[in-house]
């Protein structure tokens, strides 16, 4: 199953920060790989409620802020066109706050891409408010661009636990690896396996690990036939999933996780593993939710 929505653009959130421009560059390269347009979006927060709460600012101040937002979009378009000459680049200034604006954009997007810090360079500010909400609620994958520029030959890393979101993450990760002509590292952890401490000394840990290896093999079954060009490395380890994925992100070009894992409560919350990886990974992170039923 392809994660692509035919004709859908990649949407990148723009706020004037250097982090956002880094996201624009990443998104432009991804749009070129997938042969889709890039759509740069700025949320202009001067809403009716905002104006009522700041009556002394006046119309002139609003126009100054509006011009600044337009300049942000212009800069983003110029960066994208320099990064990928000939790419179709669209831009849109939308009145509203970033989270609802980007969630609405995600309804018609292939993916939404943002940087890992907002205007002013406060690490985690944009990430905490926007990325977590998008990862939990957006109808398309959310990519947070963070870390140094990854090596183009580095692998794509995906967390696998057998949940529905894990299956969606696998589909996205295989497609991403194939487009990049990169290897895929499938990481399955069993740190959270419940064991009565009284039984621990008598358990056959080798047999348990073999069962977990078999589980990973079952989850990967069929993907090799669909993507024969993607070499796959299987990693089974007894450690916390977020720690394992963050460590492997040091030598990856993309980490892919589901929005929630085993036992996760569906809804508006982001899973603890996805949340931790978003905040600590050393490369871009994609959070993937199962596609809504059509």
ABEGO torsion letter per residue (X at the ends): XBABBBGBBBBBBBAGBAAAAAAAAAAAAAAAAAGBBBBBBBBBABBAAAAAABAAAEAAAAAAAAAAAAAAAAAAAAAAAAABBGBBBBBBBBBEBAAAAAAAAAAABABBBBBABBBGGBBGAAAAAAAAAAAAABABBBBBBBEBBBBAABBBBBBBAGBAAAAAAAAAAAAAAAAAGBBBBBBBBAAABBBBAAAAAABBAAAAAAAAAAAAAAAABGAAAABAABBBBBBBBBBBAAAAAAAAAAABABBBBBABBBGBBBEABBBAAAAAAAAABABBBBBBBBBBBX
